[in-house]
Amino acid sequence: MYNYIKALHIIFVVTWFAGMFYMPRLFIYNTEANEKKMEIKNALQTQYKIMMKRLWYGITWPSAILTMFLGVTVLVKGNWYKLILYPSGKWLFIKLILVILLYLYHFSLHKIFKLQLNNCFKYSTQQLRIWNEVATIYLIAIVMLATVKDGFSFIWGIIGLLLLISVLMLAIRVYKSIRQK
Protein backbone atom coordinates (compact mmCIF):
# COMPACT_ATOMS: atom_id res chain seq x y z
CA MET A 1 0.00 0.00 0.00
CA TYR A 2 2.89 2.34 0.84
CA ASN A 3 4.18 2.30 -2.76
CA TYR A 4 0.73 3.22 -4.11
CA ILE A 5 0.51 6.15 -1.71
CA LYS A 6 4.02 7.23 -2.69
CA ALA A 7 3.13 6.97 -6.39
CA LEU A 8 -0.01 9.07 -5.86
CA HIS A 9 2.05 11.61 -3.94
CA ILE A 10 4.45 11.93 -6.88
CA ILE A 11 1.56 12.21 -9.35
CA PHE A 12 -0.03 15.05 -7.39
CA VAL A 13 3.34 16.78 -6.99
CA VAL A 14 3.59 16.74 -10.80
CA THR A 15 0.08 18.14 -11.31
CA TRP A 16 0.64 20.76 -8.61
CA PHE A 17 3.83 21.91 -10.31
CA ALA A 18 2.08 21.93 -13.67
CA GLY A 19 -0.39 24.42 -12.22
CA MET A 20 2.35 26.52 -10.65
CA PHE A 21 4.28 26.56 -13.93
CA TYR A 22 1.29 27.59 -16.05
CA MET A 23 -0.45 30.00 -13.69
CA PRO A 24 2.23 32.75 -13.92
CA ARG A 25 2.11 32.41 -17.72
CA LEU A 26 -1.60 33.19 -17.56
CA PHE A 27 -0.80 36.15 -15.30
CA ILE A 28 1.64 37.41 -17.92
CA TYR A 29 -0.85 36.99 -20.79
CA ASN A 30 -3.59 38.64 -18.74
CA THR A 31 -1.31 41.58 -17.96
CA GLU A 32 -0.20 41.89 -21.59
CA ALA A 33 -3.87 42.05 -22.64
CA ASN A 34 -3.96 45.51 -21.03
CA GLU A 35 -1.95 46.77 -24.02
CA LYS A 36 -4.65 45.74 -26.51
CA LYS A 37 -7.65 47.70 -27.76
CA MET A 38 -10.54 47.74 -25.30
CA GLU A 39 -12.74 45.12 -27.01
CA ILE A 40 -9.82 42.73 -27.54
CA LYS A 41 -8.55 43.37 -24.02
CA ASN A 42 -11.95 42.60 -22.50
CA ALA A 43 -12.37 39.41 -24.54
CA LEU A 44 -8.88 38.17 -23.68
CA GLN A 45 -9.10 39.00 -20.00
CA THR A 46 -12.51 37.37 -19.70
CA GLN A 47 -11.07 34.19 -21.22
CA TYR A 48 -7.89 34.31 -19.12
CA LYS A 49 -9.93 34.67 -15.93
CA ILE A 50 -11.93 31.57 -16.84
CA MET A 51 -8.72 29.66 -17.58
CA MET A 52 -7.07 30.86 -14.36
CA LYS A 53 -10.06 29.86 -12.21
CA ARG A 54 -10.28 26.41 -13.77
CA LEU A 55 -6.55 25.79 -13.46
CA TRP A 56 -6.24 27.19 -9.95
CA TYR A 57 -9.34 25.71 -8.34
CA GLY A 58 -9.67 22.59 -10.51
CA ILE A 59 -6.06 21.40 -10.61
CA THR A 60 -3.53 23.44 -8.64
CA TRP A 61 -5.26 23.79 -5.26
CA PRO A 62 -6.56 20.20 -5.13
CA SER A 63 -3.11 18.95 -6.13
CA ALA A 64 -1.44 21.07 -3.43
CA ILE A 65 -3.79 19.67 -0.78
CA LEU A 66 -3.40 16.06 -1.94
CA THR A 67 0.39 16.50 -2.20
CA MET A 68 0.47 17.63 1.43
CA PHE A 69 -1.83 14.87 2.68
CA LEU A 70 -0.06 12.11 0.76
CA GLY A 71 3.39 13.52 1.57
CA VAL A 72 2.67 13.42 5.31
CA THR A 73 1.31 9.90 4.87
CA VAL A 74 4.51 8.80 3.07
CA LEU A 75 6.60 10.50 5.77
CA VAL A 76 4.78 8.60 8.54
CA LYS A 77 4.15 5.22 6.83
CA GLY A 78 7.72 5.06 5.53
CA ASN A 79 9.13 6.10 8.93
CA TRP A 80 11.04 8.89 7.18
CA TYR A 81 10.24 11.32 9.99
CA LYS A 82 12.65 9.42 12.27
CA LEU A 83 15.59 10.44 10.04
CA ILE A 84 15.18 14.16 10.73
CA LEU A 85 16.87 13.83 14.14
CA TYR A 86 20.00 12.17 12.72
CA PRO A 87 22.83 13.55 10.54
CA SER A 88 21.77 11.15 7.77
CA GLY A 89 18.41 12.93 7.71
CA LYS A 90 19.81 16.39 7.00
CA TRP A 91 18.66 16.09 3.37
CA LEU A 92 15.08 15.43 4.53
CA PHE A 93 15.12 18.38 6.91
CA ILE A 94 16.31 20.70 4.12
CA LYS A 95 13.75 19.21 1.71
CA LEU A 96 10.92 19.85 4.17
CA ILE A 97 12.05 23.46 4.61
CA LEU A 98 12.01 23.86 0.82
CA VAL A 99 8.53 22.32 0.70
CA ILE A 100 7.31 24.85 3.27
CA LEU A 101 8.83 27.64 1.16
CA LEU A 102 7.16 26.13 -1.91
CA TYR A 103 3.77 26.38 -0.19
CA LEU A 104 4.55 30.04 0.59
CA TYR A 105 5.25 30.49 -3.13
CA HIS A 106 1.91 28.81 -3.87
CA PHE A 107 0.16 31.29 -1.55
CA SER A 108 1.94 34.18 -3.30
CA LEU A 109 0.52 32.93 -6.61
CA HIS A 110 -2.90 32.83 -4.97
CA LYS A 111 -2.50 36.47 -3.97
CA ILE A 112 -1.60 37.49 -7.53
CA PHE A 113 -4.51 35.38 -8.81
CA LYS A 114 -6.95 37.23 -6.55
CA LEU A 115 -5.52 40.61 -7.59
CA GLN A 116 -5.85 39.82 -11.29
CA LEU A 117 -9.42 38.56 -10.87
CA ASN A 118 -10.16 42.05 -9.52
CA ASN A 119 -8.36 43.72 -12.46
CA CYS A 120 -5.49 44.80 -10.25
CA PHE A 121 -2.21 44.43 -12.14
CA LYS A 122 0.38 45.15 -9.48
CA TYR A 123 3.27 43.36 -11.20
CA SER A 124 4.91 43.96 -14.57
CA THR A 125 5.26 41.17 -17.10
CA GLN A 126 9.01 41.20 -16.41
CA GLN A 127 8.44 40.68 -12.68
CA LEU A 128 5.96 37.90 -13.44
CA ARG A 129 8.45 36.21 -15.78
CA ILE A 130 11.03 36.19 -13.00
CA TRP A 131 8.46 34.95 -10.47
CA ASN A 132 7.51 32.21 -12.94
CA GLU A 133 10.97 30.66 -12.56
CA VAL A 134 10.81 30.29 -8.79
CA ALA A 135 8.90 27.00 -9.08
CA THR A 136 11.66 25.66 -11.35
CA ILE A 137 14.28 26.38 -8.71
CA TYR A 138 12.24 24.66 -6.00
CA LEU A 139 11.53 21.68 -8.23
CA ILE A 140 15.19 21.08 -9.03
CA ALA A 141 16.33 21.51 -5.42
CA ILE A 142 13.63 19.25 -3.97
CA VAL A 143 14.04 16.50 -6.58
CA MET A 144 17.82 16.53 -6.14
CA LEU A 145 17.49 16.21 -2.37
CA ALA A 146 14.84 13.49 -2.63
CA THR A 147 16.84 11.36 -5.06
CA VAL A 148 20.47 11.90 -4.06
CA LYS A 149 19.74 12.06 -0.31
CA ASP A 150 22.92 11.61 1.79
CA GLY A 151 25.15 11.82 -1.26
CA PHE A 152 24.03 15.40 -1.83
CA SER A 153 26.72 17.98 -1.23
CA PHE A 154 25.20 21.08 0.36
CA ILE A 155 27.95 23.35 -0.97
CA TRP A 156 27.75 21.99 -4.53
CA GLY A 157 23.97 22.11 -4.32
CA ILE A 158 24.04 25.82 -3.43
CA ILE A 159 26.59 26.51 -6.17
CA GLY A 160 24.44 24.60 -8.67
CA LEU A 161 21.31 26.53 -7.66
CA LEU A 162 23.13 29.86 -7.92
CA LEU A 163 24.34 28.91 -11.39
CA LEU A 164 20.82 27.86 -12.37
CA ILE A 165 19.39 31.14 -11.08
CA SER A 166 22.05 33.05 -13.03
CA VAL A 167 21.24 31.18 -16.23
CA LEU A 168 17.49 31.74 -15.74
CA MET A 169 17.95 35.47 -15.11
CA LEU A 170 20.20 35.76 -18.16
CA ALA A 171 17.62 33.92 -20.28
CA ILE A 172 14.88 36.28 -19.07
CA ARG A 173 17.01 39.32 -19.95
CA VAL A 174 17.87 37.95 -23.37
CA TYR A 175 14.20 37.20 -24.02
CA LYS A 176 13.28 40.74 -22.93
CA SER A 177 15.79 42.28 -25.34
CA ILE A 178 14.50 40.06 -28.17
CA ARG A 179 10.89 41.09 -27.39
CA GLN A 180 11.80 44.77 -27.40
CA LYS A 181 13.36 44.59 -30.88
N, C-alpha and C positions, 0 to 999 in steps of 0.2 A: 504494500500500500504506500509505503514511504516514497518509492520511486515514482509512482503516479502523481503524488502530491508535489514532488520536486519538479516533475515534468510540467505540471499545470502552472506551478510558480514561474518557471522559465517562460512558458507561453504567454502568461499575463505580463511578465516583465517586457517581453517583445512588443506586445500590443500597447502597453503603456508608453514605451519609448516611441513607438510609431506615432502616437498622438502628440507626444511632446516634441517630436521632430516636425510634424506637419502644422501644428497650431501656430507657431511663430511665422511660418510662411503665410498662413492665412491673415495674420495680423499685418504683415508687410503688404500683401495684396490689397487688403482693406484700407490701409493707410494710403497706398498709392492711388486708390480710386478717388481720393480727394482732389487729385490733379486733373480729373476728367471733367467734361461738361456735365452740368447738373443732372440731366436725364440719364446719362450713362453712369455717372457716379451713384445715383440712387439705385439703379438697377443692380449694379455690381455689389454695392454694400448690402443691399437686401439679400442677395444670393450668398455673399460671404457670411453674413450673420446666420443664415440657415445652416450653412456648412459648418461654421464654428460650433453652433449649438449641438448639432448632431455628433460631431467628432468629440467634443468635450464631454457632453453628458452621456452619449451612447457608447463611447469607446474608452476615452482617456480616464475619466473618473472611475468608472467601474473597474478598469484594469488596475488603477492605482490601489483601490481598496482590496481587490483580490490578490494583488501582489503582496500587499502588507499582510493580509490574513494567511496566505499560503507560505510566505516567507517566515513568519513567526512559527507556523506549524512545522516547517522544515527545520528550523532552528531548534525547536523543542524535541520533535520526534527523532531527529538525527543526533541528538545530544551535542550539537555544535556549541550551544551556549556555555558548556563547561570549559571550552577552550579559551574563552575570553580572559580568564584569570591566570593563564600560563603564557610564558614567552612565545610558545608555538602558536598561540592564538592572536598574536599581534595583528596579523593580516585581517582576521575577522573583526577585531575591534575597529580598525581603520575603515574597513568596508562598511560597517554599520554606521559609522560617523558620516561617510560619504552618502549612504542611503538616506540618512536624516537630512543632509544638505540637499539631496535630490528632491525630497518631499518639499523642502522650502522653495526650491526652484519651481516645482509644480504649483505651489500656492502663488508664486509670483506670476506665473502664466495665468492663473485664475483671476488675479487682480487685473491684469492687462485685458483679459477676455471681458470682464465686467465693464471696464472703462470703454472698450470699443463697442460693446452692445449699446452703450449710452452715448455713442458718437463723440467720445472723448479720446482724442488722439494725442496722448501725452508724450509718446516716443517717436523719434524719427525712424525712417526705414533703415538707416545705417545702424542706429542703436538696436533695432529689432533684429537685424542681421547678426550682429555680435551676440545678442542674447540667445539667438537661435543655436549657436554653437556650444552653449554651456552644456546642454544635454549630451553632446558628443564627448565632451571631456569627462563627464561623470560616467558615461557608458564604458569608455575605454579603461578608466581607472578601476571601476568596480569589477569588470570582467577580468582584467589582469589579476586583481587581488583574489578573485574567486577561483581562478584556474591555476595560477602559479603558487598561491598560498605561501608556505614558508620559504620557498625559493625566491620570493620576490625581494628585490633589493630596494629599500625605501629611498635611498639616495638616487639610484638609477631611475626609479619610478618617478621621482620629482623632476629629475632632469628631462626624462622623456615627456612628461606632461608639459613642462615649460617649452620644450621644443615644439610639441604639438600645438600649443596655444600660439606660439610665434608663427608657425606655418598657417594656422587658421586666420590670424589677424592679417598676415601678409596677403592671403588669398582674398579676404574681404576688401582690403585696400585696392588690390589689383582689379577686382570686379567692379569696385566703385569707379575707378578711373576709366575702365572700359565702358561702363554705363554712361559716363559723363561725356564721352566722345561722340 
